[in-house]
């Protein structure tokens, strides 16, 4: 993207929750991006007299961890870009990547931090080594909007690559305080393998490989279904499911309504680029370090094209999802850049707004309307055309 802009802030970091971070700010949003791994949090949205901080920060921030702890876990917070997405335990054609890739672990370089025409743009860059490429991260904030725009542009590299965003929300501790809803999906499945192992002090509640058509009825290991739309729930367990969006949608969306806090968090993306949404449901099911049973009431709502959280080897090759016709990797080519656009934000809601039933864009692509199942509606300014790379 290009805007006529001037630098307004020195290229200095500050220590935030134990990590050197750059500050980005507009009239309505203050955000911090960690130098290590490019994790975006805290993010503070101004909704009238309220300040909303929806993203989780790990409870072990600032602690001295075992030297073998991956950087992505040392930093763990907010939203971060993964390339390749997943655990990456297995090598693929000689390539070995860290958990969620260098983009979530290695240091980023600040290129510029600029403000003009009521728009703040942070531009950051990383050269990846295992799969040589240039990755540009652009974060855009606009005065008066409670929205974060992110664009990742990958130049160079060749071959299949699972990629995506990894936002982690922190839910109020009251049972069912947040209500999750999504746009239409064509396939839903619990991770088909063991997500956690009791002999390693990890516990899961959902049925491995269980298929579902609605988040309200997802099979558990006991044989009884559970409702994933209301969270926190199932204390003491760690689970993971994935949904494949309908690629015919103009954009796919995920939303979490917090009725007692009077707001909705939402994320939208192009389903032709980021096809799947993973829900990583983390509610105290990991009792090994550094988790130690204290990562509670958190949920990763991760927009990706990947084979669950497995990594490059499993996503690049044939798997059960590709056999169904669902892509699990994007194709990098040295001849043209690969661009990943993502929009997330919050909006205030009126009393009686129960949960999001649909999200629609205005004809000029400058406003989103969120409609609840109860019939209440709210509107918020969002440059939806950003998803197609034709604005901002």
Secondary structure, 3 states (H helix, E strand, C coil): CCCCCEECCCCCCEEECCEEEEEEECCCEEEEEECECCCEEEEEEEECCEEECCECECCCCCCCCCCCCCHHHHHCECECEEECCCCCCCCECCECCCCCEHHHCCECEEEEEEEECCEEEEEEEEEECCCCEEEEEEEEEECCCCEEEEEEEEEECCEEECEEECEEEECCCCCCCEEEEECCEEEEEECCCCCCCHHHCECCCECCCCEECCCCCEEECCCCEECCCEECCCCCEEEEEEEEECCCCCCEEEEEEEHHHCEEEEEEECCCCCCEEEEEEEEECECCCCCCCCCCCEEEEEEEECCCCCCHHHHHCCCHHHHCCCCCCEEEECCECEEEEEEEEEEECCCCCCCEEEEEECCCCCEEEEEECCCCEEEEECCHHHHHCCCC
